[in-house]
Amino acid sequence: MINDIDTNFVYVSSLLKRRYKDVYKRLTKLMDEMGIEWGEIENTKDIWVRDYMPIQLDENDFVLYQFDPDYLKYDPKNPESIQFPKRRTIPKEACEYLGIAYQETDLVLDGGNVTLCGDYVVMTNKVFSENGKPKNDVELVKRLCDTFGKEIIFIPWHCINPKDEYADIFGHSDGFFRWCGGNKVLMSNHHDFCSDEAEVQKNLIEKMGFKVSELRFNCENQNTDFNWAYVNYLQVGKKIIVPVFGIAEDNEALSVIKQANPDCEVRKLRMRDIANEGGALHCITWNVKLSKEQLEKESYNKQ
């Protein structure tokens, strides 16, 4: 699989500039300043490109999964549902627009729940229910390992009541952990929301030989509306953009992320509007490794 440190190009949905014009303008300006190459994906129905775009295994090897998350399914008995069936992107259409050749699997996955950590992939155990299997189903575990060519670390996740204010309906591992190279892993402040589950998650990662640094904040009156989102940053090569929110925790988070990634250029981007929708910077971007020829083609297309 391709690591963030190996990527050299970022895609965003073309809808971003229409629905979040200010975020789009500031993000693309910052990427230009940092020398990050970027482009847009047409034929999308929402901005969360990380969720439905394929997983890149190698430079010219992509695997397209079945994108069928429960949070996008319509419940006719619940007209006040938070789900949006009309906003579901057809990943094949997005790939065809980019000219991406891919292999296809019938595994039901969600790109936000595939987090590469060195020689491992971290996923929440929501993947079992999404595929109609019991937790730790041997057959499904083997298929996932074979698909990614990596051992999987399954971390616990729960969502008892989707209507709870802080319910995590998505079950995305990229909201819990980020790999920082070597044996270093950065963890969100999940202890502030569910300490027992967070402790189990941390122990599972450490069991595989990783040293985990947690985002734990010392400021008073913590802003739990936003301070969960810092690990959901974008990394392209040795360049990192961290979502910030104009709250006291911003500086602490930036300091920890810089310490965890000492060889990287780290910048910040305020994005409350996006976080209010339940995601952050990693969610609205899809970073990949393009060949020299592909980079030249994308550069030509932007002219």
Secondary structure, DSSP 8 states (H G I E B T S, - for coil): ---GGG--EEEEETTHHHHSHHHHHHHHHHHHHHT--EEEE-S-SSS-HHHHS-EEEETTEEEEEE---GGGS--TT-TT-S--GGG---HHHHHHHHT---EEEEEE--GGG-EEETTEEEEETHHHHHTT--TT-HHHHHHHHHHHTSEEEEE----S-TTSTT---S--GGGTEEE-STTEEEE-SGGGT-HHHHHHHHHHHHHTT-EEEE----SSS--TTTTT-TT--EEETTEEEEEE-SSTHHHHHHHHHHHH-TTSEEEEEE-HHHHTTT--TTTT-EEE---HHHHHHHHHHH-
